[in-house]
Amino acid sequence: MPATVWKGYLSFGLVSFPIRLSSAARPETVHFHMLHKKDLSRVKEVWYCAAEDRPLEKSEIVKGFEYAKNQYVVIEPDDLEKVAPPTARNMEILEFVRMDDVDPIFLEKSYYVAPEEAVSRPYLLLLEAMRQTKYDALAKVAMHGREHIVILRPTDTGIVLHTMYFVDEVHKEKETRVDKPDEFNKKELEMAKKLVESLAGSFEPEKYHDEYRANVEHLIEQKRNGQKVTSITQPKSAPVLDLMQALQKSLEATGRPKPAVTATKPAPHKTAPTEAMAEKSATTKTARKRPSKVA
């Protein structure tokens, strides 16, 4: 059974039934330890009191909130339990929405929702109702030291929950804003659309892998065996000086028939950047053909 990260009740109107959450995805990376350079012994983290100039035991440490410069209020674990909202034990569905209405930027982490009983009619009823109505459920739950707004959606095998950011946590002021031109060059737009279509396909997550992690693991093996570390060749890039020619070269690199579009006359000194773009596109093609996970 997967590790449970939260357990409590899910309320659906006047219907309430026990559930548990388990992590659906997490990033995988290569972990390193901190070592003493001289003898490669492990380095330990020590909590140190600057006022008394000595290390502290864990039992001597408390949590505190700094409300003014060097002024703290101590918060005990019992204090936090006293102010925990009802959602710490009861996840109540607030409303149902269409997933298409939810901006993906609000989505944070994913969890599998499982019933505590081997057979749970309320769980199965909610699952089937959401499937048939094509609605997803919005609810609130408190876990990991904070309250979350969450969305529950039906899948072929059960219910999946995604924690979401609150509006004040989404940094809209940092949003990229670009000025749209009055009109696009028709030939360039058609060529760009052709390039998109030539690279279109079904989403197959198993095709994609973390090449950086694989390279680091290979580096570790090489150093373990006393071998020379192999450097990864980085693709060359250059500014696009002739957009139409770059699009044409990119489309040709995909191996699809090129559209019958008359390209604008390229400037004679602008071929190098275009060749660099073609080289980059060819690299993309190779990566797509390489046989090769979700939150």
MOKAFEN-V919202 format. One record per helix or strand of 2 or more residues. SS is the DSSP state (helix for helix, strand for strand). FROM is the first residue (numbers start at 0). TO is the last residue. If there is no record, write none. Layout:
SS_FROM_TO ; SS_FROM_TO
This chain:
strand_5_11 ; strand_14_22 ; strand_47_48 ; strand_53_54 ; helix_57_59 ; strand_62_67 ; strand_70_74 ; helix_76_81 ; helix_85_87 ; strand_89_96 ; helix_98_100 ; helix_103_105 ; strand_106_114 ; helix_120_132 ; strand_135_142 ; strand_145_153 ; strand_158_163 ; helix_166_168 ; helix_171_173 ; helix_185_197 ; helix_204_206 ; helix_210_223 ; helix_242_252 ; helix_270_288
